[in-house]
Amino acid sequence: MKILIAVLILIFIGLQYRLWVGGGSFADINRLDQQVNVQEVENTELEERNAILVSEVDELQTGMDAIEEHARNELGLIREGETFFLIIEEETPEQNPNVSLPE
């Protein structure tokens, strides 16, 4: 009878160990749930970015306005008959700390 009780206690301890520490334990499931949540947030951000990129591609494929805007911003496009003005602002010492004032 004592051997049976000892065996049952060992089985109970083994099951408790697996429940709290081993694979598939509460801690393991908790960790996996946290990883799933982090991955879902990352996936949502990537889906939003992809939606923006898809809309930009659609605009570039269908509309000349988007192509013209891209050419103006990225390539410096100036149409015939337009006048280009370059405005250069003077830097103040607050804007550029490397500039020293004459003494």
Phi, psi and omega in degrees: 000321179295324179294318179298317178295318179297318179295316179297321178295318178296318177297317179298317179295319178298318179292321178295319178301312180296324181294320187260332188236320189289188179296135182079014180284173178301318180295320179295316179295319177300314180298317180294322177298319178295319178296321178297317179298316179298317180293323178296319178297315180297319179297321179297315179298318180291324177296320177296317179296318179296321179297320178296316180295321179296318179294322177295318178297316178300316179298317181292328181283329187253330189244138177283335180299317180294322179293317179296318179298318178297317180295322179293314184285316188269326188248355178075036180297135173231125180285160177294132181093348177273154177248131181266128177242129176248116181258120180251121179267142177287139179275136175266161179302332179291327180283324181230102182291348181280345180275128179254145179277144177292143182257000000 
